[in-house]
Amino acid sequence: MFISSAYAQAAAGGDTQSTLLGMLPLVLMFVVLYFVMIRPQLKRQKEHKAMVSALAKGDEVVTAGGFLATVTKVGEIYLGVELGDGHEIKIQRTAVVQVLPKGTIKNV
């Protein structure tokens, strides 16, 4: 009497074009993220891996702790490095941050 009957309306069909346009910003953000962040990081990791695998006895390196050292022993996982006069320690290969030109440590 006082309340009219409520009828369900048919759901509006999603338009394919509007769905694709709605996803376009998300896809563009992922593409930009890939080229700005992911790709350079992968390149840096590849360069570091090549540098660490090419280490040889006598190379002068900088460790992750900031030490300047000379490589004395080369192992599969660990390196023996000399920090100074007779101070030799073992470090992981991945702790090497940079390989220095020969003679750098003598000049410091």
RODO-2510 file (C-alpha; in nm, 4 decimals, decimal comma):
residues 108
     n   res          X          Y          Z
     1     m     0,0000     0,0000     0,0000
     2     f     0,2340     0,2717     0,1193
     3     i     0,5474     0,1076    -0,0100
     4     s     0,5850     0,0522    -0,3793
     5     s     0,7405    -0,2679    -0,5081
     6     a     1,1142    -0,2620    -0,5846
     7     y     1,2331    -0,4351    -0,8976
     8     a     1,5918    -0,5334    -0,9692
     9     q     1,7505    -0,3590    -1,2606
    10     a     1,9560    -0,5447    -1,5150
    11     a     2,3312    -0,4969    -1,4659
    12     a     2,4927    -0,2663    -1,7177
    13     g     2,7301    -0,4560    -1,9451
    14     g     3,0949    -0,3485    -1,9095
    15     d     3,2268    -0,1785    -2,2169
    16     t     3,5533    -0,3425    -2,3339
    17     q     3,7014    -0,0163    -2,4530
    18     s     3,6465     0,1582    -2,1180
    19     t     3,8023    -0,1401    -1,9361
    20     l     4,1164    -0,1190    -2,1518
    21     l     4,1386     0,2566    -2,1047
    22     g     4,1050     0,2061    -1,7291
    23     m     4,3994    -0,0352    -1,7255
    24     l     4,6201     0,1801    -1,9505
    25     p     4,7638     0,3987    -1,6680
    26     l     4,8526     0,0874    -1,4675
    27     v     5,0332    -0,0694    -1,7630
    28     l     5,2164     0,2565    -1,8378
    29     m     5,3294     0,2870    -1,4757
    30     f     5,4695    -0,0679    -1,4843
    31     v     5,6586     0,0011    -1,8079
    32     v     5,8095     0,3203    -1,6656
    33     l     5,8984     0,1385    -1,3416
    34     y     6,0733    -0,1343    -1,5399
    35     f     6,2889     0,1054    -1,7405
    36     v     6,3648     0,3426    -1,4520
    37     m     6,4245     0,0993    -1,1633
    38     i     6,4331    -0,2698    -1,2496
    39     r     6,6443    -0,2715    -1,5662
    40     p     6,9324    -0,0567    -1,4275
    41     q     6,9438    -0,2686    -1,1110
    42     l     6,9708    -0,5899    -1,3140
    43     k     7,2505    -0,4344    -1,5202
    44     r     7,4369    -0,3307    -1,2030
    45     q     7,4037    -0,6826    -1,0582
    46     k     7,5370    -0,8365    -1,3784
    47     e     7,8391    -0,6016    -1,3811
    48     h     7,9151    -0,6750    -1,0135
    49     k     7,8955    -1,0502    -1,0710
    50     a     8,1386    -1,0238    -1,3644
    51     m     8,3776    -0,8096    -1,1584
    52     v     8,3741    -1,0508    -0,8632
    53     s     8,4261    -1,3560    -1,0836
    54     a     8,7268    -1,1889    -1,2539
    55     l     8,9162    -1,1238    -0,9294
    56     a     9,2734    -1,2524    -0,9283
    57     k     9,5683    -1,2604    -0,6908
    58     g     9,7331    -0,9187    -0,6663
    59     d     9,4203    -0,7144    -0,7426
    60     e     9,3623    -0,4124    -0,5219
    61     v     9,0038    -0,3866    -0,4005
    62     v     8,7690    -0,1875    -0,1796
    63     t     8,5554    -0,3993     0,0535
    64     a     8,1988    -0,3326     0,1664
    65     g     8,3424    -0,2181     0,5004
    66     g     8,5518     0,0468     0,3266
    67     f     8,8884    -0,1262     0,3626
    68     l     9,1504    -0,1009     0,0904
    69     a     9,3065    -0,4451     0,0482
    70     t     9,5198    -0,6552    -0,1830
    71     v     9,3928    -1,0001    -0,2842
    72     t     9,6358    -1,2722    -0,1728
    73     k     9,4292    -1,5901    -0,2043
    74     v     9,1381    -1,6646    -0,4346
    75     g     8,8808    -1,9268    -0,3411
    76     e     8,5382    -2,0343    -0,4629
    77     i     8,3445    -1,8321    -0,2034
    78     y     8,6090    -1,6554     0,0051
    79     l     8,9074    -1,4343    -0,0701
    80     g     9,2189    -1,3861     0,1379
    81     v     9,3058    -1,0179     0,1450
    82     e     9,5927    -0,8299     0,3029
    83     l     9,4937    -0,5086     0,4771
    84     g     9,8415    -0,3978     0,5740
    85     d    10,1802    -0,5302     0,6774
    86     g    10,1017    -0,8953     0,7540
    87     h     9,7349    -0,8411     0,8414
    88     e     9,5518    -1,0961     0,6308
    89     i     9,1817    -1,1700     0,6628
    90     k     8,9217    -1,3719     0,4759
    91     i     8,6177    -1,2055     0,3213
    92     q     8,3353    -1,3209     0,0995
    93     r     8,3729    -1,2498    -0,2709
    94     t     8,0490    -1,0534    -0,2682
    95     a     8,1956    -0,8109    -0,0109
    96     v     8,4179    -0,6620    -0,2818
    97     v     8,2657    -0,3347    -0,3963
    98     q     8,5252    -0,2064    -0,6408
    99     v     8,8504    -0,3118    -0,8048
   100     l     9,1097    -0,0362    -0,7967
   101     p     9,3852     0,0332    -1,0528
   102     k     9,7243    -0,1204    -0,9689
   103     g     9,9370     0,0910    -0,7339
   104     t     9,6454     0,2794    -0,5774
   105     i     9,7055     0,1473    -0,2266
   106     k    10,0730     0,2457    -0,2314
   107     n     9,9790     0,6065    -0,3115
   108     v     9,7284     0,6370    -0,0270
***
